[in-house]
């Protein structure tokens, strides 16, 4: 895309007015490229310089963008509207430090709702993963309960655990009836070692697990029954963060650690129309990792 501009807001009240102005300029959730907080609590939103690109940019393309500012920022990965009054957000574990991340997430979720969307995904940045579930004024740090990189589907929430080879699931029905977030159960065992990264959204009932020894794609359409549909062996330094519907995979790279992918970089788009995981595996095999 031609360029990225960053809007700065001093706090949640300023953000609320700023989001209204962005909407008046034609910015939709698709056009929110990055969302970050600085240590002083200021809120930073990156949008396209060219308003005409708002409707054309795809999720995979957003994941390949580079954050344009130097300095210390704590980034959101995504924000999801869930059933009831729940809002889920994933991002830098240090988002808790400025103190207003839950309110920011709720304001952006309201902006997303105004466009009849369910979520917004942001560009790919390096950080220690954190996940939070918000209901009105109640905020639960899910990573303190052992799960991170939480991905919603209609029936509930998927997540991984650090230093674990399994995919976990929490049904919305259990969350709604008990209000507890400690009922996660394993639904799939990776054959390729610890899960280092989860794809940031489910697309066509498929989710890619990036593991120590490669990539595993699973079908989640019959959760809690989850079945493998494809795999590709790699050295663990490449991971799928997203994909374009019917097209390329957004592939990040970094240093594989038993707990996750360290020093994660902006994604590259790999593959073309109709690309499958086997095609991705062959393409990655030809690259210098």
Backbone as JSON, one array per atom type, in Angstrom:
{
  "sequence": "XXXXXXXXXXXXXXXXXXXXXXXXXXXXXXXXXXXXXXXXXXXXXXXXXXXXXXXXXXXXXXXXXXXXXXXXXXXXXXXXXXXXXXXXXXXXXXXXXXXXXXXXXXXXXXXXXXXXXXXXXXXXXXXXXXXXXXXXXXXXXXXXXXXXXXXXXXXXXXXXXXXXXXXXXXXXXXXXXXXXXXXXXXXXXXXXXXXXXXXXXXXXXXXXXXXXXXXXXXXXXXXXXXXXXXXXXXXXXXXXXXXXXXXXXXXXXXXXXXXXXXXXXXXXXXXXXXXXXXXXXXXXXXXXX",
  "N": [[0.84, -1.18, 0.0], [0.31, 2.41, -0.31], [1.1, 4.07, 1.84], [1.34, 4.71, 5.41], [-0.29, 6.35, 8.05], [-0.13, 7.66, 11.38], [-2.38, 8.17, 13.94], [-2.69, 9.98, 16.97], [-3.93, 9.72, 20.28], [-4.82, 11.1, 23.41], [-6.03, 9.71, 25.48], [-8.73, 7.48, 26.59], [-11.14, 9.07, 26.34], [-10.42, 10.94, 24.41], [-9.87, 9.13, 22.38], [-12.43, 8.1, 21.83], [-13.71, 10.29, 20.58], [-11.96, 10.55, 18.47], [-12.31, 8.13, 17.05], [-14.88, 8.53, 16.12], [-14.42, 10.62, 14.32], [-12.71, 9.3, 12.54], [-14.48, 7.43, 11.46], [-16.21, 9.16, 10.14], [-14.52, 9.95, 8.14], [-14.53, 7.78, 6.56], [-13.16, 5.56, 7.43], [-13.05, 2.19, 8.21], [-13.24, -0.85, 10.28], [-11.51, -2.5, 8.81], [-9.64, -0.69, 7.91], [-8.14, -0.02, 10.14], [-4.98, -0.34, 10.91], [-2.83, -0.71, 12.71], [-2.82, -0.83, 16.29], [-1.81, 0.64, 19.19], [-0.41, 1.21, 22.47], [1.46, 3.71, 24.2], [3.99, 3.99, 26.81], [3.14, 6.17, 28.38], [0.42, 6.08, 28.27], [-0.82, 7.1, 26.05], [-2.67, 6.66, 23.0], [-2.32, 5.01, 19.93], [-3.17, 4.87, 16.6], [-2.81, 3.38, 13.52], [-3.51, 4.16, 10.17], [-4.45, 3.89, 6.65], [-2.74, 6.13, 4.44], [-3.94, 6.78, 2.04], [-7.27, 7.09, 1.59], [-8.81, 5.55, -0.16], [-7.78, 3.04, -0.1], [-8.83, 1.76, 2.04], [-11.03, 0.06, 1.67], [-9.99, -1.96, 0.14], [-7.79, -3.27, 1.24], [-6.54, -6.34, 2.51], [-6.75, -8.88, 5.1], [-4.42, -10.5, 5.28], [-2.6, -8.81, 4.03], [-2.49, -6.67, 5.82], [-1.17, -7.9, 7.94], [1.35, -8.04, 6.95], [2.42, -5.54, 7.04], [4.64, -2.91, 8.22], [5.24, -1.5, 11.34], [5.35, 1.99, 11.62], [6.73, 3.75, 13.38], [9.45, 4.73, 15.53], [10.54, 3.7, 18.8], [9.06, 2.91, 22.05], [6.4, 0.85, 22.2], [3.29, -0.73, 22.99], [1.6, -3.27, 21.58], [-1.64, -4.13, 20.27], [-2.86, -7.23, 19.05], [-5.29, -8.18, 18.06], [-8.86, -7.58, 18.29], [-11.89, -8.81, 19.52], [-15.39, -9.03, 19.29], [-17.58, -10.72, 21.4], [-20.23, -13.11, 22.25], [-22.92, -11.75, 24.24], [-21.81, -9.33, 26.57], [-19.12, -9.57, 26.31], [-15.72, -8.88, 25.51], [-12.86, -9.76, 23.75], [-9.35, -9.5, 23.74], [-6.11, -9.75, 22.26], [-2.56, -9.44, 22.57], [0.45, -7.54, 23.26], [1.87, -8.46, 26.3], [2.53, -6.45, 28.01], [0.58, -4.55, 27.74], [-0.99, -4.13, 29.92], [0.34, -2.29, 31.48], [0.08, 0.63, 30.94], [-2.56, 0.96, 31.78], [-5.1, 1.57, 30.66], [-5.9, -0.19, 28.7], [-8.09, -2.13, 28.65], [-10.37, -0.44, 28.44], [-9.8, 0.89, 26.06], [-9.9, -1.31, 24.31], [-12.64, -1.96, 24.51], [-13.83, 0.36, 23.47], [-12.89, 0.3, 20.84], [-14.03, -2.11, 20.08], [-16.71, -1.37, 20.11], [-16.67, 0.44, 18.0], [-16.11, -1.39, 15.98], [-18.47, -2.89, 16.09], [-20.26, -0.97, 15.17], [-19.8, -1.07, 12.49], [-20.88, -3.42, 11.81], [-19.2, -5.58, 12.06], [-17.3, -8.35, 13.44], [-14.79, -8.47, 14.46], [-11.44, -7.09, 14.63], [-8.31, -7.21, 13.14], [-4.84, -6.59, 13.59], [-1.6, -5.29, 12.49], [1.46, -7.27, 12.42], [3.57, -7.7, 15.14], [6.47, -7.93, 17.31], [6.38, -9.44, 20.49], [5.82, -10.5, 23.91], [3.23, -12.8, 24.3], [-0.07, -11.88, 25.32], [-3.4, -12.27, 26.63], [-6.73, -11.16, 27.06], [-9.92, -11.11, 28.64], [-12.83, -9.27, 28.68], [-15.6, -8.06, 30.44], [-17.85, -5.68, 30.71], [-16.87, -3.95, 33.48], [-15.21, -5.88, 34.41], [-12.15, -7.51, 34.17], [-10.21, -10.09, 32.91], [-7.11, -11.55, 32.9], [-6.22, -13.79, 30.7], [-3.85, -15.13, 30.16], [-2.73, -15.41, 32.63], [-4.08, -17.53, 33.54], [-2.96, -19.5, 32.16], [-3.32, -19.7, 29.36], [-2.99, -18.46, 25.98], [-2.99, -16.33, 23.0], [-5.69, -16.39, 22.04], [-8.39, -17.58, 20.14], [-11.49, -16.96, 18.76], [-14.46, -18.86, 17.93], [-17.76, -19.73, 16.71], [-18.75, -21.45, 18.67], [-17.12, -21.22, 20.9], [-13.92, -20.68, 22.48], [-10.63, -21.02, 21.24], [-7.26, -21.81, 22.22], [-3.73, -21.74, 22.96], [-1.37, -23.28, 25.18], [1.56, -22.27, 26.92], [4.62, -23.95, 26.39], [3.48, -26.42, 25.59], [2.0, -29.06, 23.71], [-0.55, -29.14, 22.79], [-3.86, -28.18, 21.56], [-6.31, -26.09, 22.97], [-9.69, -25.71, 24.25], [-12.5, -23.71, 25.15], [-15.83, -23.83, 25.82], [-18.43, -21.51, 24.95], [-20.85, -21.89, 26.25], [-20.17, -23.0, 28.72], [-18.65, -20.93, 29.78], [-20.62, -18.92, 29.95], [-22.44, -20.04, 31.74], [-21.05, -20.52, 34.1], [-19.23, -18.46, 34.44], [-16.57, -18.79, 34.75], [-13.1, -19.08, 33.84], [-11.44, -21.21, 33.81], [-11.95, -23.61, 32.64], [-10.76, -24.86, 30.44], [-10.21, -27.32, 27.96], [-8.2, -29.93, 26.47], [-8.23, -30.44, 22.95], [-6.89, -31.26, 20.75], [-3.89, -32.88, 19.79], [-0.74, -31.86, 18.9], [1.27, -33.27, 16.34], [3.79, -32.38, 15.88], [5.39, -31.32, 17.89], [5.68, -28.76, 20.5], [3.14, -26.24, 20.46], [3.72, -23.2, 19.0], [2.59, -20.89, 18.01], [-0.62, -19.59, 17.19], [-2.72, -19.34, 14.36], [-4.37, -16.26, 13.64], [-7.08, -16.08, 13.17], [-9.95, -18.12, 12.5], [-10.59, -19.52, 9.39], [-12.83, -20.52, 6.97], [-13.4, -22.77, 8.54], [-10.9, -23.7, 9.18], [-7.77, -23.85, 10.89], [-4.46, -22.93, 11.49], [-1.8, -24.38, 13.21], [1.24, -23.41, 14.36], [4.19, -25.03, 14.94], [6.93, -26.54, 16.86], [8.27, -28.19, 15.04], [7.1, -27.77, 12.6], [4.13, -27.05, 10.57], [0.68, -27.42, 11.25], [-2.48, -27.95, 10.0], [-5.84, -27.74, 11.03], [-9.22, -28.95, 11.1], [-11.95, -27.37, 12.45], [-14.64, -27.52, 12.49], [-16.36, -29.26, 13.76], [-16.03, -28.99, 16.48], [-16.15, -30.09, 19.87], [-14.61, -31.99, 18.5], [-11.73, -32.14, 16.74], [-9.83, -32.28, 13.84], [-6.9, -33.23, 12.03], [-6.0, -31.8, 8.92], [-3.93, -31.22, 7.2], [-0.33, -31.1, 6.97], [2.94, -29.61, 7.28], [6.36, -29.96, 7.29], [8.79, -28.03, 8.98], [11.59, -26.03, 10.16], [10.64, -24.74, 12.35], [10.98, -22.01, 12.51], [9.31, -20.49, 10.96], [6.01, -19.24, 10.79], [2.43, -19.32, 10.58], [0.39, -16.57, 10.58], [-1.94, -15.67, 9.53], [-4.21, -15.55, 6.7], [-5.15, -14.85, 3.31], [-8.43, -14.98, 2.17], [-8.99, -17.71, 0.2], [-6.51, -17.4, -0.93], [-3.17, -16.24, -0.51], [-0.91, -17.22, 2.19], [-0.18, -15.56, 5.24], [2.9, -15.28, 6.49], [4.98, -15.28, 9.21], [8.26, -14.86, 10.68], [10.82, -15.96, 12.97], [12.63, -16.63, 16.0], [12.53, -19.86, 17.07], [11.4, -20.93, 20.21], [10.96, -23.1, 23.05], [8.69, -22.08, 24.33], [7.42, -20.4, 22.56], [7.36, -18.23, 19.62], [10.07, -16.25, 19.22], [11.21, -12.84, 18.76], [9.55, -12.07, 16.6], [8.73, -11.23, 13.24], [7.35, -8.81, 10.83], [4.83, -10.15, 8.65], [5.19, -12.13, 5.63], [3.64, -12.48, 2.46], [2.84, -15.54, 1.15], [2.48, -17.74, -1.52], [-0.29, -18.23, -3.86], [-3.49, -17.75, -5.47], [-5.87, -20.04, -4.26], [-4.07, -21.43, -2.66], [-2.77, -24.11, -0.7], [-1.93, -25.77, 2.44], [0.05, -27.68, 1.94], [1.19, -26.66, -0.39], [2.26, -24.34, 0.68], [4.17, -25.44, 2.42], [5.98, -26.54, 0.56], [6.83, -24.19, -0.7], [8.07, -22.82, 1.42], [10.16, -24.55, 1.89], [11.93, -23.95, -0.09], [12.94, -21.56, 0.6], [15.34, -19.56, 2.37], [15.56, -20.07, 5.66]],
  "CA": [[0.0, 0.0, 0.0], [1.11, 3.59, -0.56], [1.68, 4.63, 3.04], [0.61, 4.58, 6.66], [-0.21, 7.5, 8.95], [-0.48, 7.29, 12.75], [-3.16, 9.14, 14.71], [-2.4, 9.86, 18.4], [-4.99, 10.17, 21.17], [-4.24, 11.2, 24.75], [-6.67, 8.79, 26.41], [-9.98, 6.92, 26.07], [-12.1, 10.1, 25.92], [-9.92, 11.45, 23.13], [-10.03, 8.06, 21.39], [-13.84, 8.03, 21.45], [-13.95, 11.34, 19.59], [-11.13, 10.24, 17.3], [-12.94, 7.06, 16.28], [-16.01, 9.14, 15.42], [-13.86, 11.35, 13.17], [-12.23, 8.31, 11.56], [-15.64, 6.88, 10.77], [-16.69, 10.2, 9.22], [-13.58, 9.98, 7.01], [-14.68, 6.55, 5.79], [-12.33, 4.48, 7.96], [-13.77, 1.04, 8.78], [-12.29, -1.72, 10.98], [-10.5, -2.97, 7.86], [-8.64, 0.35, 7.76], [-7.32, 0.13, 11.34], [-3.83, -1.18, 10.56], [-2.15, -1.01, 13.97], [-3.32, -0.18, 17.49], [-0.77, 0.48, 20.21], [-0.31, 2.16, 23.57], [2.8, 4.03, 24.65], [4.04, 3.88, 28.27], [2.43, 7.28, 29.02], [-1.0, 5.87, 28.13], [-1.33, 7.6, 24.77], [-3.19, 5.61, 22.11], [-1.84, 5.27, 18.58], [-3.85, 4.08, 15.58], [-2.28, 3.56, 12.17], [-4.51, 4.02, 9.11], [-3.85, 4.17, 5.34], [-2.7, 7.52, 3.98], [-4.9, 6.89, 0.94], [-8.56, 6.55, 2.06], [-9.37, 4.6, -1.1], [-7.25, 1.71, 0.17], [-9.52, 1.18, 3.19], [-11.94, -1.02, 1.27], [-9.32, -2.98, -0.66], [-6.74, -4.0, 1.96], [-6.96, -7.63, 3.03], [-6.16, -9.23, 6.39], [-3.04, -10.94, 5.09], [-1.78, -7.65, 3.69], [-2.28, -5.92, 7.06], [-0.18, -8.61, 8.75], [2.66, -7.86, 6.33], [2.84, -4.14, 7.18], [5.66, -2.59, 9.22], [4.9, -0.36, 12.21], [6.21, 3.03, 11.07], [7.35, 4.63, 14.35], [10.49, 4.24, 16.44], [10.21, 3.93, 20.2], [8.5, 1.82, 22.84], [4.95, 0.76, 22.06], [2.69, -2.01, 23.34], [0.66, -3.46, 20.47], [-2.75, -5.08, 20.2], [-2.88, -8.11, 17.88], [-6.66, -8.24, 17.55], [-9.95, -7.35, 19.24], [-13.05, -9.58, 19.07], [-16.68, -8.97, 19.98], [-18.08, -12.06, 21.71], [-21.62, -13.09, 22.7], [-23.15, -10.99, 25.46], [-21.03, -8.1, 26.68], [-17.71, -9.93, 26.37], [-14.75, -8.45, 24.51], [-11.58, -10.46, 23.85], [-8.24, -8.92, 22.98], [-4.78, -10.35, 22.35], [-1.5, -8.49, 22.24], [1.63, -7.46, 24.1], [1.52, -8.65, 27.7], [2.75, -5.17, 28.71], [-0.57, -3.66, 27.58], [-1.55, -3.85, 31.24], [1.11, -1.28, 32.19], [-0.51, 1.97, 30.92], [-3.76, 0.93, 32.61], [-6.38, 1.83, 30.01], [-6.09, -1.1, 27.56], [-9.45, -2.69, 28.56], [-11.3, 0.57, 27.95], [-9.48, 1.06, 24.65], [-10.44, -2.47, 23.59], [-14.09, -1.85, 24.46], [-14.19, 1.44, 22.54], [-12.66, -0.18, 19.48], [-15.06, -3.13, 19.83], [-17.93, -0.64, 19.78], [-16.44, 0.93, 16.64], [-16.26, -2.56, 15.12], [-19.9, -3.21, 16.06], [-20.91, 0.02, 14.33], [-19.62, -1.47, 11.09], [-21.46, -4.77, 11.72], [-18.11, -6.56, 12.02], [-17.13, -9.08, 14.69], [-13.43, -8.35, 14.98], [-10.46, -6.35, 13.85], [-6.95, -7.73, 13.28], [-3.84, -5.56, 13.36], [-0.32, -5.74, 11.96], [2.23, -8.26, 13.16], [4.69, -7.12, 15.87], [7.12, -8.86, 18.23], [6.14, -9.21, 21.91], [5.38, -11.65, 24.69], [1.78, -12.79, 24.1], [-1.03, -11.78, 26.41], [-4.8, -12.36, 26.21], [-7.62, -10.65, 28.1], [-11.36, -11.19, 28.44], [-13.43, -8.14, 29.37], [-17.05, -7.96, 30.49], [-18.11, -4.43, 31.41], [-15.7, -3.49, 34.23], [-14.42, -7.04, 34.84], [-11.07, -7.83, 33.24], [-9.5, -11.3, 33.28], [-5.91, -11.83, 32.11], [-6.29, -15.23, 30.44], [-2.51, -15.73, 30.21], [-2.47, -15.77, 34.02], [-4.72, -18.84, 33.7], [-2.16, -20.47, 31.4], [-3.61, -19.76, 27.93], [-2.7, -17.23, 25.24], [-3.33, -16.33, 21.58], [-7.04, -16.93, 22.04], [-9.07, -17.43, 18.85], [-12.89, -17.34, 18.92], [-15.35, -19.4, 16.91], [-19.14, -19.57, 17.16], [-19.05, -22.3, 19.83], [-16.28, -20.96, 22.06], [-12.6, -20.09, 22.33], [-9.44, -21.86, 21.15], [-6.05, -21.18, 22.73], [-2.61, -22.63, 23.25], [-0.66, -23.09, 26.44], [3.0, -22.19, 26.78], [5.34, -25.21, 26.65], [2.5, -27.5, 25.49], [1.83, -29.5, 22.32], [-1.98, -29.34, 22.54], [-4.8, -27.08, 21.33], [-7.31, -26.11, 24.03], [-10.99, -25.11, 23.88], [-13.44, -23.36, 26.22], [-17.13, -23.55, 25.22], [-19.14, -20.34, 25.45], [-21.9, -22.32, 27.16], [-19.57, -23.16, 30.04], [-18.28, -19.59, 30.25], [-21.84, -18.19, 30.28], [-23.14, -20.65, 32.89], [-20.22, -20.51, 35.31], [-18.43, -17.25, 34.54], [-15.19, -19.18, 35.05], [-12.24, -19.2, 32.67], [-10.46, -22.27, 34.07], [-12.49, -24.87, 32.14], [-10.19, -25.2, 29.13], [-9.89, -28.73, 27.79], [-7.46, -30.22, 25.25], [-9.05, -30.99, 21.88], [-6.04, -31.75, 19.67], [-2.47, -33.04, 20.12], [0.12, -31.62, 17.74], [2.28, -34.3, 16.09], [5.04, -31.73, 15.52], [5.99, -30.64, 19.03], [4.94, -27.7, 21.17], [2.51, -25.21, 19.63], [4.42, -21.94, 19.24], [1.78, -19.76, 17.55], [-1.88, -19.92, 16.54], [-3.25, -18.42, 13.36], [-5.14, -15.29, 14.41], [-8.52, -16.25, 12.99], [-10.38, -19.32, 11.8], [-11.1, -19.2, 8.07], [-13.41, -21.72, 6.35], [-13.3, -23.86, 9.53], [-9.52, -24.18, 9.25], [-6.87, -23.12, 11.76], [-3.09, -23.45, 11.4], [-0.98, -24.39, 14.41], [2.67, -23.38, 14.04], [4.78, -25.85, 16.0], [8.4, -26.62, 16.9], [8.83, -28.91, 13.9], [6.34, -27.57, 11.38], [2.8, -26.46, 10.56], [-0.42, -28.37, 11.22], [-3.79, -27.34, 9.78], [-6.9, -28.56, 11.58], [-10.62, -28.63, 10.83], [-12.59, -27.16, 13.75], [-16.08, -27.38, 12.23], [-17.14, -30.14, 14.64], [-15.49, -28.86, 17.82], [-14.79, -30.38, 20.34], [-13.84, -32.89, 17.64], [-10.81, -31.39, 15.88], [-9.06, -33.27, 13.08], [-5.85, -32.72, 11.15], [-6.28, -31.83, 7.49], [-2.68, -31.13, 6.44], [0.85, -30.69, 7.74], [4.16, -29.3, 6.53], [7.51, -29.97, 8.18], [9.74, -26.92, 8.87], [12.47, -26.01, 11.33], [9.98, -24.03, 13.43], [11.22, -20.56, 12.49], [8.27, -19.85, 10.16], [4.7, -19.46, 11.41], [1.3, -18.72, 9.88], [-0.41, -15.68, 11.43], [-3.22, -15.44, 8.88], [-4.22, -15.84, 5.27], [-6.16, -14.2, 2.5], [-9.46, -15.95, 1.81], [-8.79, -18.25, -1.13], [-5.24, -16.97, -1.51], [-1.88, -16.39, 0.13], [-0.71, -17.31, 3.63], [0.67, -14.55, 5.86], [3.88, -16.09, 7.21], [5.99, -14.55, 9.96], [9.46, -15.64, 11.02], [11.42, -15.59, 14.24], [13.48, -17.64, 16.63], [11.66, -20.78, 17.82], [11.73, -21.3, 21.58], [9.93, -24.05, 23.53], [7.5, -21.37, 24.82], [6.79, -19.62, 21.5], [8.23, -17.69, 18.57], [10.71, -15.03, 19.7], [11.67, -11.87, 17.74], [8.67, -12.24, 15.44], [8.85, -10.16, 12.25], [6.16, -8.65, 9.99], [4.59, -11.32, 7.81], [5.31, -12.12, 4.18], [2.57, -13.23, 1.8], [3.43, -16.67, 0.42], [1.47, -18.52, -2.25], [-1.24, -17.5, -4.67], [-4.89, -18.15, -5.4], [-6.11, -21.46, -4.0], [-2.93, -22.07, -1.99], [-3.04, -25.05, 0.39], [-0.79, -25.86, 3.34], [1.11, -28.44, 1.28], [1.87, -25.71, -1.28], [3.06, -23.46, 1.54], [5.33, -26.2, 2.87], [6.96, -26.62, -0.53], [7.38, -22.86, -0.92], [8.99, -22.51, 2.51], [11.34, -25.41, 1.77], [12.84, -23.36, -1.06], [13.41, -20.3, 1.14], [16.35, -19.63, 3.42], [14.85, -19.74, 6.9]],
  "C": [[0.88, 1.24, 0.0], [1.76, 4.16, 0.68], [0.75, 4.5, 4.23], [0.8, 5.85, 7.46], [-0.72, 7.09, 10.32], [-1.19, 8.45, 13.43], [-2.9, 8.89, 16.2], [-3.54, 10.45, 19.21], [-4.48, 10.1, 22.61], [-4.84, 10.23, 25.75], [-7.99, 8.29, 25.83], [-10.99, 7.96, 25.61], [-11.7, 10.69, 24.58], [-10.08, 10.41, 22.04], [-11.47, 7.97, 20.91], [-14.17, 9.07, 20.38], [-13.17, 11.06, 18.31], [-11.73, 9.16, 16.43], [-14.15, 7.59, 15.52], [-15.51, 9.89, 14.18], [-13.35, 10.39, 12.11], [-13.39, 7.71, 10.78], [-16.19, 7.89, 9.75], [-15.79, 10.3, 7.99], [-13.66, 8.71, 6.17], [-13.82, 5.4, 6.26], [-13.24, 3.43, 8.6], [-12.77, 0.19, 9.58], [-11.18, -2.26, 10.06], [-9.34, -1.98, 7.72], [-7.83, 0.64, 9.01], [-6.15, -0.84, 11.23], [-3.03, -1.62, 11.78], [-2.87, -0.26, 15.08], [-2.32, -0.44, 18.59], [-0.93, 1.53, 21.3], [1.16, 2.46, 23.82], [2.81, 4.04, 26.17], [3.3, 5.0, 29.0], [0.92, 7.16, 28.89], [-1.61, 6.42, 26.86], [-1.67, 6.44, 23.86], [-2.82, 5.97, 20.68], [-2.53, 4.31, 17.61], [-3.26, 4.41, 14.22], [-3.38, 3.27, 11.15], [-3.84, 4.3, 7.77], [-3.84, 5.67, 5.04], [-3.73, 7.77, 2.9], [-6.23, 6.27, 1.38], [-9.16, 5.5, 1.12], [-8.89, 3.18, -0.85], [-7.96, 1.01, 1.33], [-10.36, -0.03, 2.8], [-11.23, -2.17, 0.56], [-8.3, -3.8, 0.12], [-7.31, -5.27, 2.58], [-6.2, -7.95, 4.32], [-4.7, -9.63, 6.24], [-2.11, -9.8, 4.77], [-1.51, -6.79, 4.93], [-1.17, -6.57, 7.89], [1.24, -8.45, 8.21], [3.2, -6.44, 6.46], [3.87, -3.98, 8.3], [5.2, -1.38, 10.02], [5.86, 0.79, 11.91], [6.98, 3.88, 12.08], [8.45, 3.94, 15.14], [10.04, 4.5, 17.87], [9.55, 2.72, 20.83], [6.98, 1.88, 22.79], [4.49, -0.65, 22.43], [1.51, -2.24, 22.4], [-0.45, -4.44, 20.78], [-2.55, -5.94, 18.94], [-4.26, -8.13, 17.23], [-7.63, -7.94, 18.68], [-11.19, -8.03, 18.67], [-14.26, -9.24, 19.93], [-17.18, -10.4, 20.17], [-19.55, -11.97, 22.14], [-21.77, -12.38, 24.05], [-22.35, -9.7, 25.43], [-19.53, -8.37, 26.71], [-16.93, -9.32, 25.2], [-13.45, -9.19, 24.79], [-10.52, -9.66, 23.12], [-6.94, -9.64, 23.3], [-3.74, -9.3, 22.01], [-0.32, -8.61, 23.2], [1.22, -7.57, 25.57], [1.71, -7.36, 28.51], [1.62, -4.18, 28.5], [-1.21, -3.31, 28.92], [-0.88, -2.65, 31.89], [0.5, 0.12, 32.12], [-1.83, 2.07, 31.66], [-5.08, 1.09, 31.91], [-6.66, 0.9, 28.83], [-7.5, -1.7, 27.52], [-10.46, -1.69, 28.01], [-11.06, 0.85, 26.47], [-10.07, -0.08, 23.83], [-11.96, -2.38, 23.45], [-14.55, -0.76, 23.5], [-13.99, 0.99, 21.1], [-13.67, -1.26, 19.12], [-16.39, -2.48, 19.47], [-17.84, -0.06, 18.37], [-16.63, -0.21, 15.63], [-17.73, -2.93, 14.98], [-20.66, -2.24, 15.17], [-20.78, -0.25, 12.85], [-20.15, -2.87, 10.83], [-20.38, -5.84, 11.53], [-17.99, -7.22, 13.39], [-15.74, -8.9, 15.29], [-12.61, -7.41, 14.12], [-9.09, -6.94, 14.17], [-5.97, -6.65, 12.88], [-2.54, -6.17, 12.84], [0.47, -6.58, 12.94], [3.45, -7.6, 13.81], [5.23, -8.14, 16.88], [6.82, -8.48, 19.68], [5.81, -10.52, 22.6], [3.86, -11.67, 24.66], [0.98, -12.69, 25.39], [-2.43, -11.83, 25.84], [-5.69, -11.95, 27.37], [-9.07, -10.82, 27.66], [-12.01, -10.11, 29.31], [-14.95, -8.27, 29.31], [-17.39, -6.76, 31.36], [-16.86, -3.98, 32.15], [-14.8, -4.64, 34.7], [-13.41, -7.41, 33.77], [-10.33, -9.07, 33.76], [-8.31, -11.48, 32.33], [-5.83, -13.34, 31.89], [-4.91, -15.89, 30.5], [-2.12, -16.07, 31.65], [-3.16, -17.08, 34.4], [-4.08, -19.87, 32.78], [-2.41, -20.52, 29.92], [-3.3, -18.42, 27.27], [-3.05, -17.44, 23.77], [-4.71, -16.95, 21.36], [-7.75, -16.57, 20.74], [-10.52, -17.86, 19.0], [-13.49, -17.99, 17.69], [-16.76, -19.31, 17.48], [-19.42, -20.31, 18.46], [-18.22, -21.97, 21.07], [-14.93, -20.39, 21.66], [-11.52, -21.17, 22.23], [-8.25, -21.08, 21.73], [-4.94, -22.22, 22.79], [-2.11, -22.36, 24.65], [0.84, -23.06, 26.16], [3.62, -23.53, 27.16], [4.41, -26.41, 26.58], [2.27, -27.8, 24.01], [0.35, -29.6, 21.92], [-2.7, -28.02, 22.23], [-5.91, -27.22, 22.36], [-8.57, -25.36, 23.59], [-11.81, -24.86, 25.13], [-14.78, -23.03, 25.59], [-17.77, -22.29, 25.81], [-20.21, -20.73, 26.46], [-21.36, -22.46, 28.57], [-19.2, -21.8, 30.63], [-19.52, -18.83, 30.72], [-22.5, -18.72, 31.55], [-22.36, -20.53, 34.19], [-19.48, -19.2, 35.53], [-16.97, -17.53, 34.8], [-14.39, -19.37, 33.76], [-11.19, -20.3, 32.85], [-10.95, -23.62, 33.55], [-11.98, -25.28, 30.78], [-9.86, -26.69, 29.07], [-9.13, -28.96, 26.5], [-8.36, -30.88, 24.21], [-8.21, -31.52, 20.71], [-4.6, -31.8, 20.17], [-1.64, -32.83, 18.86], [1.11, -32.76, 17.57], [3.68, -33.71, 15.84], [5.63, -30.89, 16.65], [5.11, -29.54, 19.6], [4.34, -26.72, 20.15], [3.13, -23.87, 20.0], [3.57, -20.72, 18.9], [0.5, -20.29, 16.93], [-2.2, -18.87, 15.48], [-4.28, -17.52, 14.04], [-6.64, -15.32, 14.16], [-8.77, -17.58, 12.29], [-11.0, -18.88, 10.48], [-11.56, -20.5, 7.41], [-13.21, -22.95, 7.23], [-11.9, -24.44, 9.64], [-8.69, -23.25, 10.14], [-5.49, -23.76, 11.67], [-2.38, -23.28, 12.75], [0.48, -24.42, 13.97], [3.43, -23.98, 15.21], [6.3, -25.9, 15.89], [8.98, -27.23, 15.64], [7.99, -28.77, 12.63], [4.96, -26.99, 11.61], [1.75, -27.56, 10.47], [-1.72, -27.59, 11.02], [-4.86, -28.29, 10.29], [-8.26, -28.03, 11.15], [-11.33, -28.53, 12.17], [-14.11, -27.09, 13.62], [-16.94, -28.21, 13.17], [-16.6, -30.12, 16.07], [-16.53, -29.31, 18.85], [-14.01, -31.44, 19.56], [-13.03, -32.05, 16.66], [-9.91, -32.39, 15.17], [-8.02, -32.58, 12.2], [-6.28, -32.84, 9.69], [-5.01, -31.76, 6.64], [-1.55, -30.8, 7.4], [2.01, -30.41, 6.81], [5.3, -29.21, 7.51], [8.41, -28.77, 7.9], [10.66, -26.98, 10.09], [11.9, -25.19, 12.48], [10.15, -22.53, 13.41], [10.19, -19.79, 11.67], [6.91, -20.21, 10.75], [3.62, -18.73, 10.63], [0.5, -17.87, 10.88], [-1.79, -15.41, 10.83], [-3.14, -15.85, 7.43], [-5.3, -15.01, 4.59], [-7.14, -15.25, 2.04], [-9.26, -16.4, 0.36], [-7.45, -17.92, -1.76], [-4.05, -17.24, -0.62], [-1.97, -16.6, 1.64], [0.15, -16.13, 4.08], [1.61, -15.27, 6.82], [4.89, -15.17, 7.89], [7.19, -15.45, 10.21], [10.03, -15.12, 12.32], [12.3, -16.7, 14.74], [12.6, -18.58, 17.45], [12.23, -21.08, 19.2], [10.67, -22.29, 22.05], [8.63, -23.38, 23.94], [6.76, -20.61, 23.71], [7.81, -19.13, 20.49], [8.76, -16.34, 19.02], [11.13, -14.16, 18.52], [10.86, -11.98, 16.45], [8.72, -11.0, 14.55], [7.52, -9.96, 11.51], [6.05, -9.79, 8.99], [4.95, -11.05, 6.35], [4.14, -12.9, 3.61], [3.2, -14.28, 0.91], [2.31, -17.46, -0.24], [0.51, -17.61, -3.0], [-2.65, -18.0, -4.48], [-5.02, -19.66, -5.2], [-5.0, -22.17, -3.27], [-3.39, -22.94, -0.83], [-1.78, -25.15, 1.26], [0.36, -26.65, 2.72], [1.9, -27.55, 0.32], [2.77, -24.79, -0.47], [4.32, -24.18, 2.01], [6.41, -26.29, 1.81], [7.62, -25.27, -0.79], [8.38, -22.49, 0.16], [10.26, -23.33, 2.43], [12.37, -24.82, 0.83], [13.43, -22.05, -0.56], [14.5, -20.54, 2.17], [15.71, -19.19, 4.7], [15.82, -19.17, 7.93]]
}
